[in-house]
């Protein structure tokens, strides 16, 4: 009986290990069907996390449809996960531009602590991949936030400010457009006012309208 129990346990552990190995942790499958259905090259692909995901798929999808933009945001994702799926979700679509908005979930430590220098490096890698494939990268500032509802122990305001400074310096030194949502939306406490984000992180429609007004000139 003990021998049978040990064999059963080993089989269970092996199955769990196989599942962990085969799990698509970067969610490269999320837009697989959408990508295969594209017949006209998008003018721009917006790469990001839930802020981009909500923007293109829920709050204001008409903005993307009207301008032939493709939203490729996935809720909860960090910059390293975006980097992994950059080829299927950006390069293979052959857009003219890629709009990169990354960093919120890195600061929130969604997959553990990540130094902001690593976040910068991931954004740089995405820009280099874009350039190598004749796609024009655009780097966006991380939106301001004073608190993450799912990571209340983290105080993100100053970290985001520092990360944005690094992103801007890199962008300007490499002649890459830097889109500054942060300065237009930050309040006196280093966060997003309620009219722009009711939860302090994810923009309302009014917040997205501000972002649309800022980004559009870079895509014309």
N, C-alpha and C positions, 0 to 999 in steps of 0.2 A: 504493500500500500504506500509506504514511504517513497519507494522507487518511482511509482506511478505519479505521486504528487510532485516529486522533483522534476520529472519529465514534463508534466503539465506546466509547471512554473517556468521552466526553460523555454517551452514553446510560446508561452504568453509573452515573456520578455523579448524573445526573438521577434514576435509579431509587432510589439510596441516599438522596437528598435527599427524595424523595416518601415513602419509608418512614419517615424520621425525622419528617416532618411529620404523618404519619397514625398514628404509634405512640401508643397510649393510655398515656402515661407515668404518669398518676395511677391507672391500673388501675380506671377506672370500670366496666369490664366484669366485674370479678371476681365481684361479687355480683348481676349483672344477672338471672340466672335465679332465684336465691333470692328476690330482691325481688319479682319478678313472680308468684311462687307464694304469697306471703303473703296469707292471707285474713282473718286476725285481726290487728288492730294490736298490735305488740309493746308491752309495758309500758315497756321501756327498750331503747335501742340502745347497745351498747358500741362506741365508735369508737376505733381504735388501730392499733398496729403488730403485730409478731409476738407480743408478750406477750398481746395480746388475741386474735390469730388462734389461737395455740396453746391458749389458755384455752377458747374456744368451739367449736373444731373438732377438737381432739385430746385435750387432757388432761382436761377435765371438761365435756363438752358437756351432760351431764345437768343441771348447774346452770342452764344457759340454757333448756333445754326445760321444766324444772319450774316456772320462774318467768315464762315467756313473755318472755324476753329474746332479743334478736337480736345476735349477735356480728358486727361488721364491721371486724375487724382485718386488715391486710395486712402480711406480713413485709417488713421493710426500709423501711417508709414513714416519711417525715418529716411534720411538721405541715403543711407547705404542700401536700403531696399529699393529706392528709386533708381539708384545706379545700376543695380542688378537687372532691372526691367527696362532700362533705357533703350536697348536695341529693339525689342519687340514693340514697345509703346511709343517710340519716337523715331529712331533711325529708319526702321522699316516702313514708316509712313511717308518718308521723304517730304517733310514740310519745309517751308522757307524759314520759319522761326521755331525755336523752342523757348517757352517761357518757364523758367525754373523758379518755383517757390517751395523752398525746403528749409527745415530747421526746427520748426515748432516741436515736433515729437522727439527730436534729438535732445532738445533742452528739457523736455518733460521726462526724459529717460525711459521711454516706452520699452526699449529693449536693454535697459541698463545704462550706466553712465558712459557718455561719449564726450570727449574733449571737443570744444568748438573748433579747434584746429583740424580735427578729423572731419567735421562737418564741412568746413571750408574746402578740404581736400576732395571730398565727394562731389561738391558742386563744381570744383575745378575740373575733375575728371569728366563730369557730364558736359562741361563746356568744350573740353578738348575733343571728346567723342563727336560732339555736334560739328565742330569746325572741320574735323577730319572727314566728315560726310557732307560737307557743303551746306550745313544748316547753321543759321545765325542764332547764337545763344543770347538770351536776355536773362539777367539775374535780377530777381526781385528781393526786396527787403523782407525779412520775417516780420509778420504783423506784431504790434505791441501786445503784451499780455502781462497783467499783474499777478494772476493766479490761474492755475490749471485745476479745474474741478475734479479731475481724476488723479492729481498729484499735488495735493494741497501743501505738502511739506516743502515743495520747491518754490523758490522765489525767483521767477524768471526775468523780471523787468530789466535788471542790469546785464544779465547774461545775453539777452536778446539784443540789447543796445551794443554790446561789445561784438557780438557776431555780425551784426549789420555793418559795423565799422569795418570789419575785416572783409566782408563781401564787397562793400563799396570800393575799398582800396584796391582789391584784386581786379574788379571790373574796370575801374578807371585806368589802371596801369596796363590793362590788356585790351583796351579799346572795345570793351563789351558794354552795351547799355545797362545801366543800373536803374531799376524802377523803384522809386522810394515811396511805397505805400505808408511806411512807418510814420514819417514826418507829418503826413496829411491826416493821420487817424489817431495818433497817440494823445492821451489826455495828460493832465498835470501829475498823475500818479504813475505814469509809465505804462498804462493799460489802454484798453479799448473802451470808449464810452458806450453806455447801454444802447444808444441809438444805432451804433455800428455793429454791436455784437452783444446780444442779450445775455450770453453766458461768459462774456469776457474773452472769448477765443474765436468762435465761429461767426463770421459776418452775417448780419441781417441783409435783406435786399438793399436797404439804404447803404449799408457798408460796401456791398458789391458794386453798387452804382458809382460810388467814389472811386473804387479800384478800376472800374471800366473806363472811367473818364481819364484816369492816369495812364493806363496801359495802351489804350487805342492809338495815340500818336506814334508809339514805337512800332506799331504794326501796319502803318500806312506808307 
